[in-house]
């Protein structure tokens, strides 16, 4: 064979093998990356304890009833206080006909 043809064949062999090995390394690393980064299957949690859920529902219902009782007691107290206290004068509403017994001073807060 001619020396130039032999040299060309050797260069092309090196180039083809280099490109082939780079492609193989790239594909292999991608495949290994995807296999390694897959999400691990989750372990199934044991079924919830139905007794615990029932106790939780009972506790929430009890709290709701107590909150309703508190609000009813507050409404009742407000109604009793509204009946006992005399009607307020218009001093806070800015009625100029009512003169307050104590001079009020505005303080910065």
LOPALUM-113445 format. One line per field, with one value per residue: residue in one letter; chain; x, y, z of N, C-alpha, C in turn. Coordinates in steps of 0.02 Angstrom, whole numbers, plus 50000, padded with zeros to 5 digits. Last residue first. Layout:
# residues N
aa a_...
ch A_...
nu X_...
nv Y_...
nw Z_...
cau X_...
cav Y_...
caw Z_...
cu X_...
cv Y_...
cw Z_...
//
This chain:
# residues 109
aa x_x_x_x_x_x_x_x_x_x_x_x_x_x_x_x_x_x_x_x_x_x_x_x_x_x_x_x_x_x_x_x_x_x_x_x_x_x_x_x_x_x_x_x_x_x_x_x_x_x_x_x_x_x_x_x_x_x_x_x_x_x_x_x_x_x_x_x_x_x_x_x_x_x_x_x_x_x_x_x_x_x_x_x_x_x_x_x_x_x_x_x_x_x_x_x_x_x_x_x_x_x_x_x_x_x_x_x_x
ch A_A_A_A_A_A_A_A_A_A_A_A_A_A_A_A_A_A_A_A_A_A_A_A_A_A_A_A_A_A_A_A_A_A_A_A_A_A_A_A_A_A_A_A_A_A_A_A_A_A_A_A_A_A_A_A_A_A_A_A_A_A_A_A_A_A_A_A_A_A_A_A_A_A_A_A_A_A_A_A_A_A_A_A_A_A_A_A_A_A_A_A_A_A_A_A_A_A_A_A_A_A_A_A_A_A_A_A_A
nu 47525_47511_47359_47244_47150_46997_46936_46790_46660_46614_46463_46362_46352_46431_46469_46559_46543_46573_46455_46320_46299_46228_46108_46171_46177_46087_46075_46208_46237_46156_46217_46345_46314_46265_46380_46463_46392_46405_46543_46555_46481_46564_46675_46620_46596_46726_46781_46706_46750_46885_46872_46814_46918_47014_46954_46955_47091_47121_47050_47114_47272_47310_47417_47591_47652_47763_47905_47932_48069_48173_48188_48344_48478_48537_48487_48539_48676_48689_48655_48759_48871_48844_48848_48985_49055_49014_49067_49203_49221_49195_49298_49407_49385_49394_49528_49602_49564_49614_49751_49765_49728_49827_49940_49905_49905_50040_50106_50010_50042
nv 52911_53066_53112_53234_53245_53304_53354_53289_53301_53362_53422_53409_53475_53415_53250_53150_53027_53038_53097_53062_52938_52776_52708_52606_52429_52318_52279_52254_52146_52048_52042_51999_51872_51809_51809_51728_51607_51578_51559_51445_51352_51343_51285_51160_51106_51097_51004_50891_50872_50842_50722_50639_50633_50568_50444_50400_50388_50288_50182_50159_50196_50178_50049_50089_50145_50069_50149_50198_50161_50298_50370_50363_50386_50273_50270_50391_50363_50255_50323_50418_50336_50276_50387_50426_50312_50302_50422_50397_50285_50340_50434_50343_50265_50365_50409_50292_50271_50384_50359_50240_50285_50379_50294_50219_50318_50356_50238_50112_49941
nw 53553_53633_53710_53744_53887_53951_54104_54169_54136_53972_53921_53784_53665_53568_53548_53517_53566_53697_53747_53747_53874_53880_53988_54122_54131_54122_53987_53953_54036_53974_53847_53881_53932_53815_53736_53816_53810_53673_53666_53749_53673_53560_53619_53654_53527_53478_53567_53530_53398_53423_53496_53400_53307_53386_53405_53272_53251_53342_53287_53169_53126_52954_52893_52875_52719_52608_52555_52387_52286_52245_52090_52008_51999_51944_51815_51766_51773_51684_51566_51561_51551_51426_51341_51361_51323_51189_51138_51158_51076_50950_50942_50943_50829_50731_50750_50725_50592_50529_50547_50471_50344_50317_50311_50198_50101_50104_50060_49979_50000
cau 47539_47533_47429_47268_47211_47036_46964_46864_46680_46642_46530_46383_46309_46458_46412_46574_46522_46623_46520_46355_46288_46285_46126_46129_46211_46104_46015_46172_46270_46144_46146_46336_46344_46222_46320_46481_46401_46338_46514_46589_46459_46495_46681_46643_46540_46677_46808_46702_46680_46867_46903_46778_46854_47027_46967_46891_47053_47152_47033_47047_47235_47300_47353_47538_47641_47694_47878_47913_47999_48167_48159_48274_48436_48554_48473_48466_48648_48703_48615_48688_48863_48849_48786_48929_49063_48999_48994_49171_49230_49154_49228_49400_49385_49332_49472_49607_49550_49542_49721_49782_49690_49757_49937_49915_49843_49988_50119_50045_50000
cav 52839_53028_53094_53187_53267_53250_53376_53287_53326_53310_53443_53374_53496_53475_53293_53218_53036_53009_53130_53069_53004_52822_52729_52660_52493_52348_52295_52306_52211_52068_52060_52064_51922_51816_51844_51797_51640_51590_51614_51507_51371_51368_51352_51206_51118_51139_51072_50918_50886_50901_50781_50654_50662_50635_50487_50410_50435_50354_50206_50186_50165_50220_50084_50045_50156_50083_50095_50214_50149_50233_50375_50344_50440_50292_50214_50382_50420_50245_50266_50439_50379_50235_50348_50472_50338_50247_50410_50455_50277_50285_50457_50396_50233_50327_50456_50326_50220_50374_50419_50241_50231_50400_50346_50186_50282_50405_50265_50176_50000
caw 53565_53574_53717_53694_53855_53920_54041_54171_54202_54016_53941_53845_53720_53602_53559_53496_53498_53653_53754_53683_53845_53881_53920_54095_54125_54185_54025_53916_54047_54044_53852_53848_53975_53873_53713_53802_53874_53701_53629_53767_53740_53553_53589_53706_53573_53443_53565_53598_53412_53384_53527_53461_53287_53361_53464_53307_53210_53350_53354_53166_53180_53013_52893_52900_52790_52625_52595_52456_52302_52278_52157_52011_52024_52013_51859_51771_51809_51755_51589_51563_51610_51487_51348_51373_51391_51235_51136_51191_51148_50975_50942_50994_50895_50739_50756_50790_50643_50531_50576_50541_50376_50320_50362_50262_50115_50120_50127_49976_50000
cu 47568_47549_47451_47342_47231_47095_47009_46889_46756_46665_46558_46453_46328_46414_46436_46516_46534_46605_46574_46423_46329_46266_46181_46152_46164_46132_46031_46108_46234_46175_46130_46264_46336_46248_46273_46421_46421_46344_46444_46557_46491_46467_46612_46651_46560_46618_46758_46726_46671_46794_46885_46806_46813_46963_46980_46900_46986_47113_47060_47025_47166_47257_47343_47472_47586_47688_47807_47888_47985_48093_48151_48250_48362_48507_48486_48448_48573_48675_48626_48643_48791_48840_48787_48863_49004_49005_48975_49095_49199_49160_49183_49328_49377_49330_49407_49548_49552_49523_49645_49750_49703_49715_49865_49910_49848_49922_50065_50052_50044
cv 52809_52956_53054_53175_53213_53280_53322_53308_53328_53340_53389_53396_53464_53497_53355_53265_53107_53017_53101_53101_53009_52888_52780_52677_52545_52419_52333_52325_52267_52136_52083_52087_51992_51871_51858_51837_51713_51626_51630_51566_51436_51390_51382_51277_51167_51155_51119_50990_50917_50920_50845_50716_50681_50670_50559_50455_50450_50406_50276_50212_50198_50183_50121_50083_50109_50091_50115_50152_50161_50221_50305_50348_50423_50344_50233_50324_50411_50302_50254_50383_50403_50277_50306_50435_50383_50271_50356_50446_50336_50277_50403_50420_50284_50294_50418_50372_50251_50321_50411_50301_50229_50348_50370_50236_50247_50371_50315_50203_50061
cw 53504_53593_53656_53704_53805_53884_54013_54103_54208_54082_53988_53861_53786_53660_53597_53503_53473_53580_53709_53688_53782_53850_53924_54024_54098_54178_54088_53952_54011_54058_53923_53854_53945_53919_53772_53779_53865_53768_53655_53731_53762_53621_53580_53680_53627_53488_53531_53600_53481_53395_53489_53495_53349_53340_53442_53368_53244_53311_53367_53235_53182_53064_52959_52901_52814_52700_52615_52492_52376_52294_52185_52082_52024_52041_51933_51817_51819_51798_51663_51590_51617_51550_51412_51384_51408_51308_51186_51193_51186_51050_50969_50999_50951_50807_50769_50801_50713_50584_50583_50577_50451_50357_50372_50320_50183_50138_50149_50048_50000
//
